[in-house]
């Protein structure tokens, strides 16, 4: 049994061995990455600059955008570099860092989405108590809890996984360092500790899922009883983007990890991994800006300010 310290690097799974297709994958990933950075960057700028958006809902949206930038920046740059330079290698330390930051961002994002469901529940079902239940201090504490929980989960999983001896080679069947792929390289019975942590994480995730579902059951019950169609439309315009983001996040992750082994294949696993690790971060800004008029107005103001500033700079 070789010790974990004997592994100095891992070999990631390449999308293709054809050089032209490698460059095509690089260009595609670069486009997705730039779109994700631009979309989330615009949301961050709009929320930070427009005082009308200094509310709990947009504070949590700002946190979501930060985590989206973090998660996609953990996986795509290395995949693009490997495709561009025709290599598969990632260092042992780089792999550990990738596992840590990806778990941190994904976990914190899921908890942040759960808090956003609570925000919508209070805003629609308990509007008179919104100020007291979601004050600035409470929002900061909930956001800190989401980030802190994600950090703790990432530390525990990363420390446990990378303390296991690896004796099944160093090839990973994924385009980034993914926790289940690394566990498959271990031949130690100590992996039961990591299995226990995974079980705990699954229970926490399921608890959050149940909370989100129950929150939206209550929300839809209240919205459907509203006498005004304008009130219903306003409520749905703030809830549906969040519900769409949650659905995209959960459905892609569940399909990635719960799909039957009979339909599993190397190419399908790659596509599914891209769906749950890359697509949500790129799509979330678009989903939130489509039906949210306040965010649209803030983005229009931001664009107007940028254009005015550029024109003044050119004229001077």
BALOBA-1460 file (C-alpha; in Angstrom, 3 decimals):
// residues 316
<rec num="1" residu="x" x="0.000" y="0.000" z="0.000"/>
<rec num="2" residu="x" x="1.600" y="3.245" z="-1.100"/>
<rec num="3" residu="x" x="1.335" y="6.210" z="1.196"/>
<rec num="4" residu="x" x="-0.566" y="9.350" z="0.177"/>
<rec num="5" residu="x" x="2.693" y="11.333" z="0.268"/>
<rec num="6" residu="x" x="3.977" y="9.241" z="-2.672"/>
<rec num="7" residu="x" x="1.384" y="10.867" z="-4.968"/>
<rec num="8" residu="x" x="2.815" y="14.142" z="-6.226"/>
<rec num="9" residu="x" x="0.221" y="14.870" z="-8.894"/>
<rec num="10" residu="x" x="-3.087" y="13.672" z="-10.303"/>
<rec num="11" residu="x" x="-4.112" y="13.203" z="-13.916"/>
<rec num="12" residu="x" x="-7.451" y="14.745" z="-14.821"/>
<rec num="13" residu="x" x="-9.745" y="13.387" z="-17.500"/>
<rec num="14" residu="x" x="-9.357" y="15.100" z="-20.849"/>
<rec num="15" residu="x" x="-12.446" y="15.953" z="-22.887"/>
<rec num="16" residu="x" x="-10.735" y="14.774" z="-26.072"/>
<rec num="17" residu="x" x="-7.348" y="13.799" z="-27.460"/>
<rec num="18" residu="x" x="-7.835" y="15.733" z="-30.698"/>
<rec num="19" residu="x" x="-5.913" y="19.011" z="-30.642"/>
<rec num="20" residu="x" x="-8.511" y="20.976" z="-32.615"/>
<rec num="21" residu="x" x="-11.287" y="19.866" z="-30.243"/>
<rec num="22" residu="x" x="-9.117" y="20.730" z="-27.244"/>
<rec num="23" residu="x" x="-8.809" y="24.289" z="-28.522"/>
<rec num="24" residu="x" x="-12.555" y="24.339" z="-29.164"/>
<rec num="25" residu="x" x="-13.193" y="23.278" z="-25.576"/>
<rec num="26" residu="x" x="-10.818" y="26.006" z="-24.400"/>
<rec num="27" residu="x" x="-12.698" y="28.646" z="-26.391"/>
<rec num="28" residu="x" x="-16.078" y="27.367" z="-25.163"/>
<rec num="29" residu="x" x="-14.996" y="27.321" z="-21.525"/>
<rec num="30" residu="x" x="-13.429" y="30.759" z="-21.891"/>
<rec num="31" residu="x" x="-16.707" y="32.143" z="-23.237"/>
<rec num="32" residu="x" x="-18.711" y="30.586" z="-20.397"/>
<rec num="33" residu="x" x="-16.207" y="31.773" z="-17.804"/>
<rec num="34" residu="x" x="-16.170" y="35.360" z="-19.085"/>
<rec num="35" residu="x" x="-19.988" y="35.373" z="-19.264"/>
<rec num="36" residu="x" x="-20.188" y="34.156" z="-15.653"/>
<rec num="37" residu="x" x="-17.684" y="36.775" z="-14.473"/>
<rec num="38" residu="x" x="-19.475" y="39.535" z="-16.393"/>
<rec num="39" residu="x" x="-22.975" y="38.552" z="-15.235"/>
<rec num="40" residu="x" x="-22.075" y="38.099" z="-11.585"/>
<rec num="41" residu="x" x="-19.823" y="41.151" z="-11.671"/>
<rec num="42" residu="x" x="-22.711" y="43.299" z="-12.949"/>
<rec num="43" residu="x" x="-24.973" y="42.025" z="-10.166"/>
<rec num="44" residu="x" x="-22.291" y="42.754" z="-7.559"/>
<rec num="45" residu="x" x="-21.781" y="46.262" z="-8.943"/>
<rec num="46" residu="x" x="-25.501" y="47.003" z="-9.237"/>
<rec num="47" residu="x" x="-26.290" y="45.854" z="-5.690"/>
<rec num="48" residu="x" x="-23.289" y="47.665" z="-4.222"/>
<rec num="49" residu="x" x="-23.871" y="50.957" z="-6.065"/>
<rec num="50" residu="x" x="-27.675" y="51.313" z="-5.982"/>
<rec num="51" residu="x" x="-28.962" y="52.194" z="-2.500"/>
<rec num="52" residu="x" x="-32.458" y="51.021" z="-3.521"/>
<rec num="53" residu="x" x="-31.058" y="47.487" z="-3.586"/>
<rec num="54" residu="x" x="-29.625" y="47.642" z="-0.062"/>
<rec num="55" residu="x" x="-32.250" y="45.216" z="1.228"/>
<rec num="56" residu="x" x="-31.942" y="41.678" z="2.662"/>
<rec num="57" residu="x" x="-33.000" y="40.009" z="-0.607"/>
<rec num="58" residu="x" x="-30.274" y="41.729" z="-2.624"/>
<rec num="59" residu="x" x="-27.717" y="41.311" z="0.157"/>
<rec num="60" residu="x" x="-28.141" y="37.549" z="-0.129"/>
<rec num="61" residu="x" x="-28.122" y="37.827" z="-3.926"/>
<rec num="62" residu="x" x="-24.764" y="39.594" z="-3.636"/>
<rec num="63" residu="x" x="-23.482" y="36.675" z="-1.544"/>
<rec num="64" residu="x" x="-24.784" y="34.251" z="-4.174"/>
<rec num="65" residu="x" x="-22.938" y="36.105" z="-6.934"/>
<rec num="66" residu="x" x="-19.684" y="36.029" z="-4.942"/>
<rec num="67" residu="x" x="-20.001" y="32.284" z="-4.370"/>
<rec num="68" residu="x" x="-20.820" y="31.693" z="-8.042"/>
<rec num="69" residu="x" x="-17.639" y="33.509" z="-9.056"/>
<rec num="70" residu="x" x="-15.687" y="31.452" z="-6.528"/>
<rec num="71" residu="x" x="-17.081" y="28.069" z="-7.596"/>
<rec num="72" residu="x" x="-16.603" y="28.555" z="-11.336"/>
<rec num="73" residu="x" x="-13.126" y="30.053" z="-10.795"/>
<rec num="74" residu="x" x="-12.131" y="26.898" z="-8.927"/>
<rec num="75" residu="x" x="-12.793" y="24.486" z="-11.799"/>
<rec num="76" residu="x" x="-12.718" y="26.237" z="-15.169"/>
<rec num="77" residu="x" x="-9.318" y="28.030" z="-15.231"/>
<rec num="78" residu="x" x="-7.402" y="24.786" z="-14.658"/>
<rec num="79" residu="x" x="-9.552" y="22.947" z="-17.221"/>
<rec num="80" residu="x" x="-8.903" y="25.738" z="-19.744"/>
<rec num="81" residu="x" x="-5.159" y="25.674" z="-19.045"/>
<rec num="82" residu="x" x="-5.028" y="21.893" z="-19.510"/>
<rec num="83" residu="x" x="-6.944" y="22.124" z="-22.783"/>
<rec num="84" residu="x" x="-4.739" y="24.955" z="-24.056"/>
<rec num="85" residu="x" x="-1.416" y="23.334" z="-23.132"/>
<rec num="86" residu="x" x="-2.499" y="19.753" z="-23.934"/>
<rec num="87" residu="x" x="-1.845" y="18.375" z="-20.461"/>
<rec num="88" residu="x" x="-3.828" y="16.510" z="-17.808"/>
<rec num="89" residu="x" x="-1.678" y="17.049" z="-14.720"/>
<rec num="90" residu="x" x="-2.638" y="18.865" z="-11.537"/>
<rec num="91" residu="x" x="-0.358" y="18.956" z="-8.499"/>
<rec num="92" residu="x" x="-1.301" y="17.217" z="-5.262"/>
<rec num="93" residu="x" x="-1.544" y="20.581" z="-3.472"/>
<rec num="94" residu="x" x="-3.521" y="22.065" z="-6.360"/>
<rec num="95" residu="x" x="-5.958" y="19.169" z="-6.265"/>
<rec num="96" residu="x" x="-6.446" y="19.549" z="-2.511"/>
<rec num="97" residu="x" x="-7.032" y="23.292" z="-2.950"/>
<rec num="98" residu="x" x="-9.525" y="22.649" z="-5.745"/>
<rec num="99" residu="x" x="-11.484" y="20.169" z="-3.610"/>
<rec num="100" residu="x" x="-11.510" y="22.559" z="-0.662"/>
<rec num="101" residu="x" x="-12.600" y="25.688" z="-2.512"/>
<rec num="102" residu="x" x="-15.194" y="23.890" z="-4.633"/>
<rec num="103" residu="x" x="-16.788" y="22.246" z="-1.577"/>
<rec num="104" residu="x" x="-16.639" y="25.540" z="0.297"/>
<rec num="105" residu="x" x="-18.346" y="27.538" z="-2.456"/>
<rec num="106" residu="x" x="-20.955" y="24.904" z="-3.315"/>
<rec num="107" residu="x" x="-21.889" y="24.234" z="0.332"/>
<rec num="108" residu="x" x="-22.044" y="27.918" z="1.254"/>
<rec num="109" residu="x" x="-24.112" y="28.620" z="-1.879"/>
<rec num="110" residu="x" x="-26.641" y="25.938" z="-0.979"/>
<rec num="111" residu="x" x="-27.022" y="27.296" z="2.557"/>
<rec num="112" residu="x" x="-27.310" y="30.814" z="1.137"/>
<rec num="113" residu="x" x="-30.117" y="29.648" z="-1.174"/>
<rec num="114" residu="x" x="-31.859" y="28.181" z="1.879"/>
<rec num="115" residu="x" x="-31.605" y="31.540" z="3.662"/>
<rec num="116" residu="x" x="-32.971" y="33.262" z="0.558"/>
<rec num="117" residu="x" x="-36.014" y="30.968" z="0.734"/>
<rec num="118" residu="x" x="-36.512" y="32.080" z="4.346"/>
<rec num="119" residu="x" x="-36.197" y="35.717" z="3.237"/>
<rec num="120" residu="x" x="-38.968" y="35.255" z="0.664"/>
<rec num="121" residu="x" x="-41.110" y="33.398" z="3.210"/>
<rec num="122" residu="x" x="-40.881" y="36.218" z="5.745"/>
<rec num="123" residu="x" x="-41.406" y="38.930" z="3.097"/>
<rec num="124" residu="x" x="-44.614" y="37.343" z="1.787"/>
<rec num="125" residu="x" x="-46.044" y="35.408" z="4.726"/>
<rec num="126" residu="x" x="-44.965" y="37.702" z="7.593"/>
<rec num="127" residu="x" x="-44.503" y="41.133" z="5.993"/>
<rec num="128" residu="x" x="-45.202" y="43.042" z="9.223"/>
<rec num="129" residu="x" x="-42.312" y="41.266" z="10.950"/>
<rec num="130" residu="x" x="-39.876" y="41.549" z="8.036"/>
<rec num="131" residu="x" x="-37.879" y="44.420" z="9.531"/>
<rec num="132" residu="x" x="-37.489" y="42.756" z="12.904"/>
<rec num="133" residu="x" x="-36.740" y="39.239" z="11.648"/>
<rec num="134" residu="x" x="-34.391" y="40.316" z="8.853"/>
<rec num="135" residu="x" x="-32.573" y="43.328" z="10.187"/>
<rec num="136" residu="x" x="-29.036" y="44.131" z="9.108"/>
<rec num="137" residu="x" x="-27.530" y="42.296" z="12.082"/>
<rec num="138" residu="x" x="-29.647" y="39.181" z="11.500"/>
<rec num="139" residu="x" x="-28.756" y="39.152" z="7.789"/>
<rec num="140" residu="x" x="-25.043" y="39.458" z="8.547"/>
<rec num="141" residu="x" x="-25.272" y="36.626" z="11.083"/>
<rec num="142" residu="x" x="-27.134" y="34.336" z="8.661"/>
<rec num="143" residu="x" x="-24.689" y="35.060" z="5.845"/>
<rec num="144" residu="x" x="-21.755" y="34.429" z="8.191"/>
<rec num="145" residu="x" x="-23.368" y="31.138" z="9.255"/>
<rec num="146" residu="x" x="-23.697" y="30.050" z="5.610"/>
<rec num="147" residu="x" x="-20.086" y="30.921" z="4.794"/>
<rec num="148" residu="x" x="-18.819" y="29.445" z="8.061"/>
<rec num="149" residu="x" x="-20.750" y="26.194" z="7.579"/>
<rec num="150" residu="x" x="-19.402" y="25.860" z="4.052"/>
<rec num="151" residu="x" x="-15.871" y="26.459" z="5.319"/>
<rec num="152" residu="x" x="-16.223" y="23.873" z="8.096"/>
<rec num="153" residu="x" x="-17.614" y="21.228" z="5.734"/>
<rec num="154" residu="x" x="-14.848" y="21.897" z="3.204"/>
<rec num="155" residu="x" x="-12.127" y="21.640" z="5.875"/>
<rec num="156" residu="x" x="-13.494" y="18.375" z="7.295"/>
<rec num="157" residu="x" x="-13.961" y="16.681" z="3.915"/>
<rec num="158" residu="x" x="-10.635" y="17.862" z="2.494"/>
<rec num="159" residu="x" x="-8.608" y="16.966" z="5.591"/>
<rec num="160" residu="x" x="-10.220" y="13.528" z="5.875"/>
<rec num="161" residu="x" x="-9.968" y="12.664" z="2.190"/>
<rec num="162" residu="x" x="-6.357" y="13.741" z="1.714"/>
<rec num="163" residu="x" x="-5.229" y="11.905" z="4.844"/>
<rec num="164" residu="x" x="-6.200" y="8.580" z="3.245"/>
<rec num="165" residu="x" x="-3.503" y="6.435" z="1.604"/>
<rec num="166" residu="x" x="-3.952" y="6.164" z="-2.152"/>
<rec num="167" residu="x" x="-3.030" y="2.906" z="-3.880"/>
<rec num="168" residu="x" x="-5.242" y="2.890" z="-6.984"/>
<rec num="169" residu="x" x="-3.054" y="5.116" z="-9.130"/>
<rec num="170" residu="x" x="-3.468" y="8.842" z="-9.688"/>
<rec num="171" residu="x" x="-5.923" y="9.085" z="-12.605"/>
<rec num="172" residu="x" x="-9.229" y="10.842" z="-11.924"/>
<rec num="173" residu="x" x="-12.241" y="10.222" z="-14.149"/>
<rec num="174" residu="x" x="-13.276" y="13.872" z="-14.034"/>
<rec num="175" residu="x" x="-12.076" y="17.182" z="-15.493"/>
<rec num="176" residu="x" x="-11.537" y="18.626" z="-12.000"/>
<rec num="177" residu="x" x="-10.637" y="17.172" z="-8.605"/>
<rec num="178" residu="x" x="-13.923" y="15.787" z="-7.367"/>
<rec num="179" residu="x" x="-14.302" y="14.168" z="-3.943"/>
<rec num="180" residu="x" x="-15.848" y="10.818" z="-5.037"/>
<rec num="181" residu="x" x="-13.163" y="10.339" z="-7.694"/>
<rec num="182" residu="x" x="-10.362" y="10.760" z="-5.148"/>
<rec num="183" residu="x" x="-12.037" y="8.366" z="-2.715"/>
<rec num="184" residu="x" x="-12.048" y="5.723" z="-5.438"/>
<rec num="185" residu="x" x="-8.244" y="5.830" z="-5.407"/>
<rec num="186" residu="x" x="-8.097" y="4.884" z="-1.735"/>
<rec num="187" residu="x" x="-7.742" y="1.325" z="-0.508"/>
<rec num="188" residu="x" x="-7.903" y="2.127" z="3.194"/>
<rec num="189" residu="x" x="-10.733" y="1.176" z="5.512"/>
<rec num="190" residu="x" x="-10.404" y="4.644" z="6.979"/>
<rec num="191" residu="x" x="-12.607" y="5.870" z="4.131"/>
<rec num="192" residu="x" x="-15.519" y="5.010" z="6.449"/>
<rec num="193" residu="x" x="-14.741" y="8.249" z="8.292"/>
<rec num="194" residu="x" x="-15.236" y="10.177" z="5.082"/>
<rec num="195" residu="x" x="-18.374" y="8.158" z="4.364"/>
<rec num="196" residu="x" x="-19.728" y="9.286" z="7.731"/>
<rec num="197" residu="x" x="-19.005" y="12.913" z="6.862"/>
<rec num="198" residu="x" x="-20.707" y="12.481" z="3.483"/>
<rec num="199" residu="x" x="-23.749" y="10.988" z="5.213"/>
<rec num="200" residu="x" x="-23.858" y="13.957" z="7.602"/>
<rec num="201" residu="x" x="-23.575" y="16.399" z="4.700"/>
<rec num="202" residu="x" x="-26.366" y="14.604" z="2.828"/>
<rec num="203" residu="x" x="-28.613" y="14.825" z="5.899"/>
<rec num="204" residu="x" x="-27.921" y="18.565" z="6.226"/>
<rec num="205" residu="x" x="-28.580" y="19.073" z="2.515"/>
<rec num="206" residu="x" x="-31.824" y="17.121" z="2.736"/>
<rec num="207" residu="x" x="-32.892" y="19.191" z="5.747"/>
<rec num="208" residu="x" x="-32.269" y="22.388" z="3.761"/>
<rec num="209" residu="x" x="-34.208" y="20.955" z="0.822"/>
<rec num="210" residu="x" x="-37.201" y="20.157" z="3.049"/>
<rec num="211" residu="x" x="-37.031" y="23.670" z="4.522"/>
<rec num="212" residu="x" x="-37.040" y="25.239" z="1.036"/>
<rec num="213" residu="x" x="-39.982" y="23.095" z="-0.084"/>
<rec num="214" residu="x" x="-42.046" y="23.875" z="3.035"/>
<rec num="215" residu="x" x="-41.244" y="27.582" z="2.698"/>
<rec num="216" residu="x" x="-42.538" y="27.661" z="-0.865"/>
<rec num="217" residu="x" x="-45.627" y="25.673" z="0.035"/>
<rec num="218" residu="x" x="-46.500" y="28.406" z="2.531"/>
<rec num="219" residu="x" x="-45.529" y="31.138" z="0.070"/>
<rec num="220" residu="x" x="-47.743" y="29.809" z="-2.721"/>
<rec num="221" residu="x" x="-50.648" y="29.335" z="-0.317"/>
<rec num="222" residu="x" x="-50.450" y="33.005" z="0.672"/>
<rec num="223" residu="x" x="-49.861" y="34.295" z="-2.881"/>
<rec num="224" residu="x" x="-52.796" y="32.374" z="-4.351"/>
<rec num="225" residu="x" x="-55.088" y="33.907" z="-1.714"/>
<rec num="226" residu="x" x="-54.103" y="37.466" z="-2.655"/>
<rec num="227" residu="x" x="-57.107" y="39.333" z="-4.083"/>
<rec num="228" residu="x" x="-54.971" y="41.545" z="-6.300"/>
<rec num="229" residu="x" x="-53.428" y="40.099" z="-9.462"/>
<rec num="230" residu="x" x="-50.816" y="42.870" z="-9.285"/>
<rec num="231" residu="x" x="-49.808" y="41.682" z="-5.816"/>
<rec num="232" residu="x" x="-49.565" y="38.107" z="-7.062"/>
<rec num="233" residu="x" x="-47.417" y="39.173" z="-9.996"/>
<rec num="234" residu="x" x="-45.055" y="41.133" z="-7.736"/>
<rec num="235" residu="x" x="-44.734" y="38.205" z="-5.325"/>
<rec num="236" residu="x" x="-44.088" y="35.731" z="-8.123"/>
<rec num="237" residu="x" x="-41.530" y="38.051" z="-9.761"/>
<rec num="238" residu="x" x="-39.385" y="37.910" z="-6.607"/>
<rec num="239" residu="x" x="-39.906" y="34.205" z="-5.897"/>
<rec num="240" residu="x" x="-39.693" y="32.532" z="-9.305"/>
<rec num="241" residu="x" x="-36.049" y="33.524" z="-10.037"/>
<rec num="242" residu="x" x="-34.941" y="32.079" z="-6.705"/>
<rec num="243" residu="x" x="-37.012" y="28.960" z="-7.259"/>
<rec num="244" residu="x" x="-35.500" y="28.544" z="-10.736"/>
<rec num="245" residu="x" x="-31.954" y="28.904" z="-9.360"/>
<rec num="246" residu="x" x="-32.654" y="26.373" z="-6.580"/>
<rec num="247" residu="x" x="-34.185" y="23.940" z="-9.072"/>
<rec num="248" residu="x" x="-31.206" y="24.244" z="-11.438"/>
<rec num="249" residu="x" x="-28.737" y="23.801" z="-8.574"/>
<rec num="250" residu="x" x="-30.444" y="20.794" z="-6.986"/>
<rec num="251" residu="x" x="-31.524" y="18.990" z="-10.176"/>
<rec num="252" residu="x" x="-28.052" y="19.055" z="-11.765"/>
<rec num="253" residu="x" x="-26.333" y="17.956" z="-8.537"/>
<rec num="254" residu="x" x="-28.855" y="15.161" z="-7.918"/>
<rec num="255" residu="x" x="-28.529" y="13.875" z="-11.464"/>
<rec num="256" residu="x" x="-24.742" y="13.946" z="-11.163"/>
<rec num="257" residu="x" x="-24.616" y="11.885" z="-7.985"/>
<rec num="258" residu="x" x="-27.832" y="9.834" z="-8.050"/>
<rec num="259" residu="x" x="-28.025" y="8.737" z="-11.686"/>
<rec num="260" residu="x" x="-28.201" y="4.933" z="-12.150"/>
<rec num="261" residu="x" x="-24.834" y="3.250" z="-12.840"/>
<rec num="262" residu="x" x="-26.419" y="1.579" z="-15.877"/>
<rec num="263" residu="x" x="-26.560" y="4.899" z="-17.756"/>
<rec num="264" residu="x" x="-23.179" y="6.095" z="-16.548"/>
<rec num="265" residu="x" x="-20.424" y="6.624" z="-19.090"/>
<rec num="266" residu="x" x="-17.272" y="8.685" z="-19.280"/>
<rec num="267" residu="x" x="-18.701" y="11.229" z="-21.729"/>
<rec num="268" residu="x" x="-22.006" y="11.515" z="-19.852"/>
<rec num="269" residu="x" x="-20.200" y="12.011" z="-16.542"/>
<rec num="270" residu="x" x="-18.205" y="14.860" z="-18.081"/>
<rec num="271" residu="x" x="-21.312" y="16.566" z="-19.438"/>
<rec num="272" residu="x" x="-23.162" y="16.179" z="-16.133"/>
<rec num="273" residu="x" x="-20.167" y="17.550" z="-14.215"/>
<rec num="274" residu="x" x="-20.167" y="20.641" z="-16.437"/>
<rec num="275" residu="x" x="-23.907" y="21.033" z="-15.866"/>
<rec num="276" residu="x" x="-23.714" y="21.130" z="-12.083"/>
<rec num="277" residu="x" x="-20.312" y="22.784" z="-11.595"/>
<rec num="278" residu="x" x="-20.294" y="25.379" z="-14.385"/>
<rec num="279" residu="x" x="-23.753" y="26.098" z="-15.810"/>
<rec num="280" residu="x" x="-25.501" y="27.359" z="-12.621"/>
<rec num="281" residu="x" x="-22.817" y="29.993" z="-11.975"/>
<rec num="282" residu="x" x="-23.192" y="31.283" z="-15.542"/>
<rec num="283" residu="x" x="-27.001" y="31.077" z="-15.640"/>
<rec num="284" residu="x" x="-27.889" y="32.532" z="-12.222"/>
<rec num="285" residu="x" x="-27.308" y="36.211" z="-13.193"/>
<rec num="286" residu="x" x="-29.455" y="35.757" z="-16.304"/>
<rec num="287" residu="x" x="-32.248" y="34.068" z="-14.330"/>
<rec num="288" residu="x" x="-32.323" y="36.798" z="-11.695"/>
<rec num="289" residu="x" x="-32.235" y="39.688" z="-14.151"/>
<rec num="290" residu="x" x="-34.992" y="38.378" z="-16.439"/>
<rec num="291" residu="x" x="-38.014" y="38.960" z="-14.178"/>
<rec num="292" residu="x" x="-36.624" y="41.369" z="-11.580"/>
<rec num="293" residu="x" x="-37.539" y="44.909" z="-12.593"/>
<rec num="294" residu="x" x="-35.608" y="46.541" z="-9.735"/>
<rec num="295" residu="x" x="-32.431" y="44.768" z="-10.774"/>
<rec num="296" residu="x" x="-33.051" y="45.667" z="-14.420"/>
<rec num="297" residu="x" x="-33.399" y="49.342" z="-13.479"/>
<rec num="298" residu="x" x="-30.215" y="49.221" z="-11.411"/>
<rec num="299" residu="x" x="-28.314" y="47.603" z="-14.284"/>
<rec num="300" residu="x" x="-29.628" y="50.233" z="-16.722"/>
<rec num="301" residu="x" x="-28.421" y="52.982" z="-14.378"/>
<rec num="302" residu="x" x="-25.056" y="51.257" z="-14.094"/>
<rec num="303" residu="x" x="-24.729" y="50.958" z="-17.878"/>
<rec num="304" residu="x" x="-25.770" y="54.595" z="-18.277"/>
<rec num="305" residu="x" x="-23.138" y="55.698" z="-15.772"/>
<rec num="306" residu="x" x="-20.439" y="53.639" z="-17.503"/>
<rec num="307" residu="x" x="-21.355" y="55.015" z="-20.953"/>
<rec num="308" residu="x" x="-21.448" y="58.592" z="-19.629"/>
<rec num="309" residu="x" x="-18.085" y="58.140" z="-17.929"/>
<rec num="310" residu="x" x="-16.543" y="56.700" z="-21.104"/>
<rec num="311" residu="x" x="-17.949" y="59.531" z="-23.234"/>
<rec num="312" residu="x" x="-16.585" y="62.158" z="-20.836"/>
<rec num="313" residu="x" x="-13.225" y="60.408" z="-20.896"/>
<rec num="314" residu="x" x="-13.135" y="60.381" z="-24.701"/>
<rec num="315" residu="x" x="-14.188" y="64.020" z="-24.973"/>
<rec num="316" residu="x" x="-11.532" y="65.141" z="-22.533"/>
